[in-house]
Amino acid sequence: MMGGKPAFTYNFVGLSYLRWGHRKNLHPASTPSRFDLAYEGGRGGGGMGTISVDGKKTGEGRIAKTNYNTFGIDESADVGKI
């Protein structure tokens, strides 16, 4: 969430950042937002990311590449407020 709007930030190991989201604030009765990645496959491959709220697409963006290595158990993903 960024300013009451669902948002997504992708940090490619500190080398590049991608951010996109919805233009409108969420209604208090909205169901939780959801993020999906249509992964294109392959080691470090990219894909199209989509944010949905109440089952409707509210934002999308292309991730050119993903990290092809694994991290320790304490360095996987962070979800929250920026």
A tleap script that builds the chain and sets N, CA, C and O, in Angstrom:
source leaprc.protein.ff14SB
mol = sequence {
  NMET MET GLY GLY LYS PRO ALA PHE THR TYR
  ASN PHE VAL GLY LEU SER TYR LEU ARG TRP
  GLY HIE ARG LYS ASN LEU HIE PRO ALA SER
  THR PRO SER ARG PHE ASP LEU ALA TYR GLU
  GLY GLY ARG GLY GLY GLY GLY MET GLY THR
  ILE SER VAL ASP GLY LYS LYS THR GLY GLU
  GLY ARG ILE ALA LYS THR ASN TYR ASN THR
  PHE GLY ILE ASP GLU SER ALA ASP VAL GLY
  LYS CILE
}
set mol.1.N position { 0.846 -1.173 0.000 }
set mol.1.CA position { 0.000 0.000 0.000 }
set mol.1.C position { 0.890 1.234 0.000 }
set mol.1.O position { 1.894 1.304 0.710 }
set mol.2.N position { 0.500 2.190 -0.805 }
set mol.2.CA position { 1.186 3.473 -0.843 }
set mol.2.C position { 0.132 4.559 -0.819 }
set mol.2.O position { -0.563 4.764 -1.815 }
set mol.3.N position { -0.002 5.251 0.281 }
set mol.3.CA position { -0.994 6.312 0.374 }
set mol.3.C position { -2.418 5.817 0.211 }
set mol.3.O position { -3.246 6.524 -0.362 }
set mol.4.N position { -2.729 4.617 0.701 }
set mol.4.CA position { -4.067 4.060 0.591 }
set mol.4.C position { -4.348 3.360 -0.726 }
set mol.4.O position { -5.467 2.902 -0.958 }
set mol.5.N position { -3.335 3.272 -1.598 }
set mol.5.CA position { -3.491 2.636 -2.910 }
set mol.5.C position { -2.641 1.371 -2.959 }
set mol.5.O position { -1.514 1.369 -2.464 }
set mol.6.N position { -3.171 0.280 -3.556 }
set mol.6.CA position { -2.347 -0.919 -3.693 }
set mol.6.C position { -1.183 -0.636 -4.637 }
set mol.6.O position { -1.364 -0.021 -5.687 }
set mol.7.N position { 0.007 -1.084 -4.261 }
set mol.7.CA position { 1.200 -0.830 -5.070 }
set mol.7.C position { 2.129 -2.035 -5.004 }
set mol.7.O position { 2.039 -2.852 -4.088 }
set mol.8.N position { 3.011 -2.134 -5.973 }
set mol.8.CA position { 3.985 -3.211 -6.027 }
set mol.8.C position { 5.348 -2.609 -6.347 }
set mol.8.O position { 5.465 -1.772 -7.242 }
set mol.9.N position { 6.367 -3.028 -5.625 }
set mol.9.CA position { 7.741 -2.620 -5.905 }
set mol.9.C position { 8.580 -3.877 -6.057 }
set mol.9.O position { 8.552 -4.755 -5.194 }
set mol.10.N position { 9.324 -3.965 -7.148 }
set mol.10.CA position { 10.237 -5.089 -7.367 }
set mol.10.C position { 11.664 -4.565 -7.294 }
set mol.10.O position { 12.040 -3.655 -8.032 }
set mol.11.N position { 12.444 -5.139 -6.408 }
set mol.11.CA position { 13.840 -4.761 -6.225 }
set mol.11.C position { 14.697 -5.875 -6.803 }
set mol.11.O position { 14.766 -6.968 -6.241 }
set mol.12.N position { 15.348 -5.600 -7.921 }
set mol.12.CA position { 16.230 -6.591 -8.528 }
set mol.12.C position { 17.618 -6.430 -7.917 }
set mol.12.O position { 18.459 -5.703 -8.447 }
set mol.13.N position { 17.847 -7.105 -6.812 }
set mol.13.CA position { 19.086 -7.144 -6.041 }
set mol.13.C position { 19.769 -5.786 -5.904 }
set mol.13.O position { 20.997 -5.704 -5.930 }
set mol.14.N position { 18.986 -4.728 -5.758 }
set mol.14.CA position { 19.534 -3.385 -5.564 }
set mol.14.C position { 20.062 -2.717 -6.820 }
set mol.14.O position { 20.536 -1.583 -6.762 }
set mol.15.N position { 19.989 -3.405 -7.962 }
set mol.15.CA position { 20.483 -2.830 -9.210 }
set mol.15.C position { 19.421 -2.031 -9.950 }
set mol.15.O position { 19.727 -1.050 -10.627 }
set mol.16.N position { 18.187 -2.453 -9.818 }
set mol.16.CA position { 17.086 -1.717 -10.452 }
set mol.16.C position { 15.814 -1.926 -9.636 }
set mol.16.O position { 15.658 -2.933 -8.946 }
set mol.17.N position { 14.921 -0.963 -9.731 }
set mol.17.CA position { 13.649 -0.994 -9.013 }
set mol.17.C position { 12.522 -0.734 -9.999 }
set mol.17.O position { 12.650 0.080 -10.913 }
set mol.18.N position { 11.440 -1.425 -9.802 }
set mol.18.CA position { 10.246 -1.269 -10.628 }
set mol.18.C position { 9.086 -1.033 -9.682 }
set mol.18.O position { 8.964 -1.732 -8.676 }
set mol.19.N position { 8.231 -0.066 -9.977 }
set mol.19.CA position { 7.096 0.206 -9.093 }
set mol.19.C position { 5.871 0.555 -9.942 }
set mol.19.O position { 5.951 1.342 -10.885 }
set mol.20.N position { 4.740 -0.049 -9.585 }
set mol.20.CA position { 3.486 0.319 -10.213 }
set mol.20.C position { 2.357 0.035 -9.252 }
set mol.20.O position { 2.537 -0.668 -8.258 }
set mol.21.N position { 1.181 0.587 -9.552 }
set mol.21.CA position { 0.049 0.376 -8.662 }
set mol.21.C position { -1.238 0.945 -9.214 }
set mol.21.O position { -1.341 1.265 -10.398 }
set mol.22.N position { -2.203 1.063 -8.348 }
set mol.22.CA position { -3.535 1.533 -8.691 }
set mol.22.C position { -3.603 3.038 -8.451 }
set mol.22.O position { -2.933 3.543 -7.549 }
set mol.23.N position { -4.386 3.754 -9.227 }
set mol.23.CA position { -4.474 5.207 -9.106 }
set mol.23.C position { -5.431 5.677 -8.024 }
set mol.23.O position { -5.340 6.817 -7.567 }
set mol.24.N position { -6.346 4.809 -7.610 }
set mol.24.CA position { -7.375 5.212 -6.641 }
set mol.24.C position { -7.158 4.542 -5.294 }
set mol.24.O position { -6.614 3.441 -5.214 }
set mol.25.N position { -7.593 5.223 -4.235 }
set mol.25.CA position { -7.547 4.624 -2.901 }
set mol.25.C position { -8.521 3.457 -2.835 }
set mol.25.O position { -9.547 3.449 -3.515 }
set mol.26.N position { -8.187 2.471 -2.008 }
set mol.26.CA position { -9.073 1.331 -1.806 }
set mol.26.C position { -10.288 1.733 -0.982 }
set mol.26.O position { -10.190 2.555 -0.071 }
set mol.27.N position { -11.415 1.155 -1.309 }
set mol.27.CA position { -12.625 1.326 -0.510 }
set mol.27.C position { -12.448 0.478 0.751 }
set mol.27.O position { -11.908 -0.624 0.667 }
set mol.28.N position { -12.887 0.960 1.915 }
set mol.28.CA position { -12.700 0.184 3.157 }
set mol.28.C position { -13.267 -1.233 3.104 }
set mol.28.O position { -12.772 -2.111 3.810 }
set mol.29.N position { -14.287 -1.479 2.290 }
set mol.29.CA position { -14.900 -2.807 2.213 }
set mol.29.C position { -14.228 -3.702 1.164 }
set mol.29.O position { -14.689 -4.819 0.933 }
set mol.30.N position { -13.158 -3.237 0.531 }
set mol.30.CA position { -12.480 -4.036 -0.495 }
set mol.30.C position { -11.865 -5.288 0.101 }
set mol.30.O position { -11.437 -5.306 1.255 }
set mol.31.N position { -11.830 -6.325 -0.707 }
set mol.31.CA position { -11.140 -7.543 -0.291 }
set mol.31.C position { -9.644 -7.306 -0.421 }
set mol.31.O position { -9.233 -6.350 -1.078 }
set mol.32.N position { -8.829 -8.145 0.183 }
set mol.32.CA position { -7.377 -7.935 0.095 }
set mol.32.C position { -6.897 -7.906 -1.352 }
set mol.32.O position { -7.452 -8.578 -2.221 }
set mol.33.N position { -5.860 -7.117 -1.588 }
set mol.33.CA position { -5.285 -7.066 -2.929 }
set mol.33.C position { -4.460 -8.324 -3.169 }
set mol.33.O position { -4.076 -9.023 -2.231 }
set mol.34.N position { -4.199 -8.595 -4.434 }
set mol.34.CA position { -3.489 -9.815 -4.820 }
set mol.34.C position { -2.461 -9.461 -5.887 }
set mol.34.O position { -2.713 -8.605 -6.735 }
set mol.35.N position { -1.318 -10.108 -5.846 }
set mol.35.CA position { -0.297 -9.945 -6.873 }
set mol.35.C position { -0.059 -11.287 -7.542 }
set mol.35.O position { 0.112 -12.301 -6.866 }
set mol.36.N position { -0.048 -11.297 -8.862 }
set mol.36.CA position { 0.240 -12.508 -9.635 }
set mol.36.C position { 1.357 -12.206 -10.622 }
set mol.36.O position { 1.432 -11.105 -11.168 }
set mol.37.N position { 2.216 -13.176 -10.848 }
set mol.37.CA position { 3.267 -13.048 -11.852 }
set mol.37.C position { 3.096 -14.161 -12.871 }
set mol.37.O position { 3.161 -15.341 -12.526 }
set mol.38.N position { 2.877 -13.785 -14.128 }
set mol.38.CA position { 2.818 -14.749 -15.231 }
set mol.38.C position { 4.267 -14.957 -15.683 }
set mol.38.O position { 4.759 -14.298 -16.598 }
set mol.39.N position { 4.928 -15.900 -15.004 }
set mol.39.CA position { 6.358 -16.145 -15.207 }
set mol.39.C position { 6.593 -16.789 -16.558 }
set mol.39.O position { 5.911 -17.743 -16.931 }
set mol.40.N position { 7.562 -16.261 -17.288 }
set mol.40.CA position { 7.852 -16.775 -18.627 }
set mol.40.C position { 8.770 -17.991 -18.612 }
set mol.40.O position { 8.975 -18.635 -19.641 }
set mol.41.N position { 9.319 -18.301 -17.445 }
set mol.41.CA position { 10.132 -19.503 -17.305 }
set mol.41.C position { 11.606 -19.278 -17.553 }
set mol.41.O position { 12.030 -18.214 -18.003 }
set mol.42.N position { 12.361 -20.290 -17.253 }
set mol.42.CA position { 13.804 -20.223 -17.411 }
set mol.42.C position { 14.459 -19.592 -16.198 }
set mol.42.O position { 13.815 -18.873 -15.434 }
set mol.43.N position { 15.721 -19.861 -16.030 }
set mol.43.CA position { 16.461 -19.324 -14.890 }
set mol.43.C position { 16.637 -17.810 -15.050 }
set mol.43.O position { 17.287 -17.344 -15.986 }
set mol.44.N position { 16.049 -17.058 -14.127 }
set mol.44.CA position { 16.134 -15.599 -14.157 }
set mol.44.C position { 15.186 -14.955 -15.149 }
set mol.44.O position { 15.325 -13.770 -15.456 }
set mol.45.N position { 14.221 -15.713 -15.659 }
set mol.45.CA position { 13.279 -15.178 -16.639 }
set mol.45.C position { 12.374 -14.107 -16.051 }
set mol.45.O position { 12.282 -13.962 -14.832 }
set mol.46.N position { 11.723 -13.377 -16.898 }
set mol.46.CA position { 10.815 -12.318 -16.478 }
set mol.46.C position { 9.368 -12.746 -16.577 }
set mol.46.O position { 9.053 -13.934 -16.647 }
set mol.47.N position { 8.491 -11.751 -16.580 }
set mol.47.CA position { 7.072 -12.025 -16.696 }
set mol.47.C position { 6.242 -10.777 -16.494 }
set mol.47.O position { 6.771 -9.695 -16.241 }
set mol.48.N position { 4.948 -10.936 -16.607 }
set mol.48.CA position { 4.018 -9.827 -16.421 }
set mol.48.C position { 3.400 -9.928 -15.039 }
set mol.48.O position { 2.811 -10.951 -14.690 }
set mol.49.N position { 3.534 -8.868 -14.251 }
set mol.49.CA position { 2.963 -8.822 -12.914 }
set mol.49.C position { 1.643 -8.069 -12.921 }
set mol.49.O position { 1.504 -7.065 -13.619 }
set mol.50.N position { 0.679 -8.544 -12.154 }
set mol.50.CA position { -0.648 -7.937 -12.100 }
set mol.50.C position { -1.103 -7.771 -10.654 }
set mol.50.O position { -0.992 -8.701 -9.855 }
set mol.51.N position { -1.614 -6.587 -10.317 }
set mol.51.CA position { -2.236 -6.338 -9.021 }
set mol.51.C position { -3.741 -6.369 -9.238 }
set mol.51.O position { -4.244 -5.758 -10.180 }
set mol.52.N position { -4.466 -7.080 -8.372 }
set mol.52.CA position { -5.928 -7.153 -8.459 }
set mol.52.C position { -6.544 -6.816 -7.107 }
set mol.52.O position { -5.994 -7.149 -6.057 }
set mol.53.N position { -7.694 -6.150 -7.150 }
set mol.53.CA position { -8.475 -5.852 -5.956 }
set mol.53.C position { -9.919 -6.206 -6.272 }
set mol.53.O position { -10.437 -5.825 -7.322 }
set mol.54.N position { -10.568 -6.926 -5.378 }
set mol.54.CA position { -11.945 -7.382 -5.592 }
set mol.54.C position { -12.089 -8.157 -6.898 }
set mol.54.O position { -13.128 -8.098 -7.555 }
set mol.55.N position { -11.031 -8.886 -7.268 }
set mol.55.CA position { -11.066 -9.708 -8.472 }
set mol.55.C position { -10.891 -8.948 -9.779 }
set mol.55.O position { -11.020 -9.533 -10.854 }
set mol.56.N position { -10.595 -7.635 -9.702 }
set mol.56.CA position { -10.415 -6.828 -10.913 }
set mol.56.C position { -8.985 -6.329 -10.997 }
set mol.56.O position { -8.407 -5.896 -10.000 }
set mol.57.N position { -8.417 -6.391 -12.201 }
set mol.57.CA position { -7.051 -5.917 -12.406 }
set mol.57.C position { -6.993 -4.411 -12.171 }
set mol.57.O position { -7.780 -3.660 -12.747 }
set mol.58.N position { -6.058 -3.967 -11.320 }
set mol.58.CA position { -5.936 -2.547 -11.011 }
set mol.58.C position { -4.588 -1.973 -11.414 }
set mol.58.O position { -4.417 -0.754 -11.417 }
set mol.59.N position { -3.639 -2.813 -11.749 }
set mol.59.CA position { -2.326 -2.355 -12.176 }
set mol.59.C position { -1.515 -3.512 -12.705 }
set mol.59.O position { -1.703 -4.657 -12.294 }
set mol.60.N position { -0.605 -3.209 -13.626 }
set mol.60.CA position { 0.251 -4.258 -14.158 }
set mol.60.C position { 1.552 -3.664 -14.662 }
set mol.60.O position { 1.634 -2.471 -14.954 }
set mol.61.N position { 2.555 -4.500 -14.758 }
set mol.61.CA position { 3.852 -4.087 -15.267 }
set mol.61.C position { 4.683 -5.301 -15.611 }
set mol.61.O position { 4.454 -6.398 -15.103 }
set mol.62.N position { 5.641 -5.090 -16.471 }
set mol.62.CA position { 6.508 -6.189 -16.907 }
set mol.62.C position { 7.787 -6.179 -16.090 }
set mol.62.O position { 8.427 -5.142 -15.919 }
set mol.63.N position { 8.145 -7.344 -15.592 }
set mol.63.CA position { 9.415 -7.551 -14.915 }
set mol.63.C position { 10.329 -8.233 -15.924 }
set mol.63.O position { 10.070 -9.364 -16.334 }
set mol.64.N position { 11.396 -7.550 -16.325 }
set mol.64.CA position { 12.261 -8.065 -17.392 }
set mol.64.C position { 13.022 -9.318 -16.977 }
set mol.64.O position { 13.177 -10.250 -17.767 }
set mol.65.N position { 13.497 -9.334 -15.733 }
set mol.65.CA position { 14.238 -10.504 -15.267 }
set mol.65.C position { 14.066 -10.637 -13.769 }
set mol.65.O position { 13.806 -9.660 -13.066 }
set mol.66.N position { 14.216 -11.854 -13.296 }
set mol.66.CA position { 14.125 -12.131 -11.861 }
set mol.66.C position { 15.469 -12.684 -11.390 }
set mol.66.O position { 16.308 -13.084 -12.198 }
set mol.67.N position { 15.655 -12.700 -10.096 }
set mol.67.CA position { 16.902 -13.215 -9.545 }
set mol.67.C position { 16.972 -14.717 -9.753 }
set mol.67.O position { 16.015 -15.430 -9.451 }
set mol.68.N position { 18.074 -15.199 -10.256 }
set mol.68.CA position { 18.202 -16.622 -10.540 }
set mol.68.C position { 18.912 -17.400 -9.433 }
set mol.68.O position { 19.169 -18.594 -9.591 }
set mol.69.N position { 19.231 -16.745 -8.320 }
set mol.69.CA position { 19.840 -17.434 -7.179 }
set mol.69.C position { 18.864 -17.471 -6.022 }
set mol.69.O position { 17.890 -16.719 -6.005 }
set mol.70.N position { 19.114 -18.331 -5.066 }
set mol.70.CA position { 18.291 -18.375 -3.859 }
set mol.70.C position { 19.002 -17.650 -2.734 }
set mol.70.O position { 20.222 -17.491 -2.754 }
set mol.71.N position { 18.229 -17.212 -1.755 }
set mol.71.CA position { 18.765 -16.525 -0.595 }
set mol.71.C position { 18.489 -17.371 0.639 }
set mol.71.O position { 17.761 -18.361 0.577 }
set mol.72.N position { 19.071 -16.976 1.744 }
set mol.72.CA position { 18.822 -17.658 3.003 }
set mol.72.C position { 17.377 -17.485 3.437 }
set mol.72.O position { 16.641 -16.684 2.860 }
set mol.73.N position { 16.974 -18.229 4.444 }
set mol.73.CA position { 15.586 -18.218 4.900 }
set mol.73.C position { 15.132 -16.836 5.364 }
set mol.73.O position { 13.940 -16.533 5.308 }
set mol.74.N position { 16.058 -15.994 5.819 }
set mol.74.CA position { 15.673 -14.668 6.313 }
set mol.74.C position { 15.758 -13.586 5.228 }
set mol.74.O position { 15.549 -12.411 5.530 }
set mol.75.N position { 16.058 -13.948 3.982 }
set mol.75.CA position { 16.184 -12.970 2.901 }
set mol.75.C position { 15.326 -13.348 1.696 }
set mol.75.O position { 15.828 -13.380 0.572 }
set mol.76.N position { 14.058 -13.632 1.908 }
set mol.76.CA position { 13.247 -14.088 0.778 }
set mol.76.C position { 12.369 -12.988 0.204 }
set mol.76.O position { 12.551 -12.612 -0.953 }
set mol.77.N position { 11.439 -12.469 0.960 }
set mol.77.CA position { 10.523 -11.444 0.451 }
set mol.77.C position { 10.013 -10.617 1.618 }
set mol.77.O position { 9.860 -11.114 2.734 }
set mol.78.N position { 9.758 -9.366 1.345 }
set mol.78.CA position { 9.191 -8.478 2.343 }
set mol.78.C position { 7.867 -7.952 1.826 }
set mol.78.O position { 7.761 -7.552 0.667 }
set mol.79.N position { 6.866 -7.951 2.677 }
set mol.79.CA position { 5.561 -7.432 2.313 }
set mol.79.C position { 5.213 -6.375 3.338 }
set mol.79.O position { 5.308 -6.607 4.543 }
set mol.80.N position { 4.808 -5.207 2.851 }
set mol.80.CA position { 4.456 -4.173 3.810 }
set mol.80.C position { 4.408 -2.801 3.210 }
set mol.80.O position { 4.204 -2.632 2.008 }
set mol.81.N position { 4.594 -1.846 4.039 }
set mol.81.CA position { 4.478 -0.448 3.690 }
set mol.81.C position { 5.848 0.152 3.453 }
set mol.81.O position { 6.799 -0.151 4.173 }
set mol.82.N position { 5.950 1.001 2.446 }
set mol.82.CA position { 7.218 1.696 2.185 }
set mol.82.C position { 7.119 3.091 2.737 }
set mol.82.O position { 8.071 3.865 2.634 }
savepdb mol mol.pdb
quit
